[in-house]
Amino acid sequence: MRIKSLHIGHIMPTKGTEQAGAFDIYMPEAGNVDALTTTMVPLGFSAEVPSGNVALLMPRSSAGAKFGLELNNTVGVIDADYRGEWKAALRTKDGKPFSWLAGERLLQFLIIPVTQVTLERVDELSDTSRGTGGFGSSGK
């Protein structure tokens, strides 16, 4: 995947281990999230997500579990045709301030295949054993 550095402090994303599914993103500069606000944070790069795929941006589990860091939109979706700078709308679950240093790994991204489908409006859908059963209908 082609990545274009946009910030002097940009470090190429890496995988933490050989078997890791996601790439860790290094914050290009120090920053902070203030209490009860969402902060738009530029990540210092743009990229060419391979055609037929999408990148999903989310906090690393350690940042989310230890510090309550989350994306305001839950997960970021970067489409294959987007060429602008990647950014993250960050906040904390508990509203407490949170800060980081340049070079810290707070976020990660996954590259996921996307099936292209054509939507068709119909009057009826096929039957299944579950039918219209919703939340919890297939078990606890």
C-alpha positions in Angstrom: 0.0 0.0 0.0 1.4 3.4 -1.0 1.7 6.0 1.8 2.6 9.6 1.4 4.2 11.4 4.4 2.7 14.8 5.0 4.4 15.7 8.3 8.1 15.9 9.4 7.3 13.7 12.4 5.6 11.0 10.3 6.7 7.4 11.0 5.6 4.6 8.7 2.9 2.4 10.3 4.1 -1.0 11.5 2.6 -4.2 12.7 3.4 -5.0 16.4 4.0 -8.7 15.6 4.3 -10.9 12.5 0.7 -12.2 13.1 -0.9 -8.8 13.9 -3.9 -8.0 11.7 -3.7 -4.2 12.0 -1.0 -1.6 11.4 -0.1 0.7 14.3 -0.1 4.4 13.6 2.5 6.6 15.2 1.3 10.1 16.2 3.3 12.7 14.2 3.2 15.2 17.0 2.3 15.5 20.7 -1.3 16.4 21.5 -4.1 16.1 23.9 -7.9 15.6 24.1 -9.6 18.0 26.6 -12.4 16.9 28.8 -15.8 16.5 27.1 -14.6 17.6 23.7 -13.8 15.9 20.4 -10.4 16.8 18.9 -9.7 16.4 15.2 -6.2 15.1 14.9 -4.2 14.9 11.6 -2.2 11.7 11.4 0.5 13.0 9.1 0.0 10.9 6.0 -2.3 10.1 3.1 -2.5 6.7 1.4 -3.7 4.7 -1.5 -5.9 2.0 0.0 -5.8 -0.9 -2.5 -8.8 -1.0 -4.9 -11.5 -3.4 -3.6 -10.6 -2.7 0.0 -11.3 -0.2 2.8 -9.2 0.9 5.7 -10.9 0.8 9.1 -9.3 3.2 11.6 -9.7 2.5 15.4 -7.9 3.0 18.7 -5.3 0.4 19.7 -6.8 -1.8 22.4 -4.3 -0.6 25.0 -5.3 3.1 24.4 -8.9 2.3 24.6 -8.8 -0.1 27.6 -6.3 1.8 29.7 -7.2 5.4 28.9 -10.7 5.3 27.4 -9.6 6.7 24.1 -12.1 6.4 21.3 -13.0 7.8 17.9 -16.1 10.0 18.1 -17.5 8.2 15.0 -16.7 4.8 16.6 -14.6 3.6 13.6 -13.1 5.6 10.8 -13.7 4.3 7.2 -11.1 5.3 4.6 -12.3 4.4 1.1 -9.9 3.3 -1.7 -10.5 6.4 -3.7 -9.7 8.9 -0.8 -6.4 10.6 -1.2 -6.5 13.3 1.6 -4.7 13.3 4.9 -6.0 10.7 7.4 -7.5 12.3 10.5 -9.1 11.0 13.7 -11.8 12.6 15.8 -10.6 11.6 19.3 -12.3 11.8 22.6 -12.3 9.9 25.9 -15.2 7.7 27.2 -15.0 9.2 30.7 -14.4 12.8 29.6 -11.1 13.0 31.3 -8.2 14.8 29.6 -5.7 12.6 27.8 -2.4 13.6 26.2 0.3 11.8 24.1 3.8 12.4 22.9 5.0 12.5 19.3 5.8 8.9 18.2 3.3 7.2 20.5 1.1 4.5 18.9 -2.6 5.3 19.8 -4.4 4.2 16.7 -4.4 1.3 14.2 -5.9 0.5 10.9 -7.1 -2.7 9.2 -7.3 -3.3 5.4 -10.6 -5.2 4.7 -11.9 -6.5 1.4 -15.1 -4.9 0.2 -17.7 -6.7 -1.9 -19.3 -4.4 -4.4 -23.0 -5.0 -4.7 -25.9 -3.5 -6.6 -28.9 -2.6 -4.4 -32.3 -3.8 -5.6 -35.6 -2.6 -4.1 -38.0 -5.5 -3.6 -41.4 -6.1 -2.1 -40.4 -9.3 -0.2 -37.2 -10.9 1.1 -36.5 -14.6 1.2 -37.4 -16.6 4.3 -34.9 -17.8 6.9 -35.3 -19.7 10.2 -34.5 -16.5 12.1 -36.9 -14.4 10.2 -37.3 -10.9 11.7 -36.0 -11.9 15.1 -33.8 -9.0 16.4 -31.6 -8.3 19.3 -30.9 -11.5 21.3 -33.3 -13.6 19.2 -30.6 -16.2 18.4 -29.4 -16.6 22.0 -27.9 -14.5 24.8 
